[in-house]
Amino acid sequence: MRTMALVTVTRHSQVTIPKEIREVVGIAEGDRVKMSVVEGNKIIIEKTDDEVWKDCTDFLPDDFEKILTAIRSDSTNRFKRLGLIP
């Protein structure tokens, strides 16, 4: 199925995604979209899925927070020794 619509660019270079296209793709207020130019003058608008990265911590060790705290603490101590922070 191919849905197409003709839209007008406003004075501030804005366009409105027509309702029928928003409904097909599932775009709602507050959603983010990615725009890219292909083949010279074609623009592709894709809905992004920010949720995809929320639970991508499976590869981290169980004690990652402890490791991260130690790394941050070490750099803070190093900066103090170098006189970069009080």
HUHU-V242352 format. One record per helix or strand. SS is the DSSP state (h for helix, s for strand). FROM is the first residue (numbers start at 1). LEN is the number of residues. If there is no record, write none. Layout:
ss;from;len
SS;FROM;LEN
SS;FROM;LEN
This chain:
ss;from;len
h;19;7
s;33;6
s;42;6
h;50;4
h;64;18
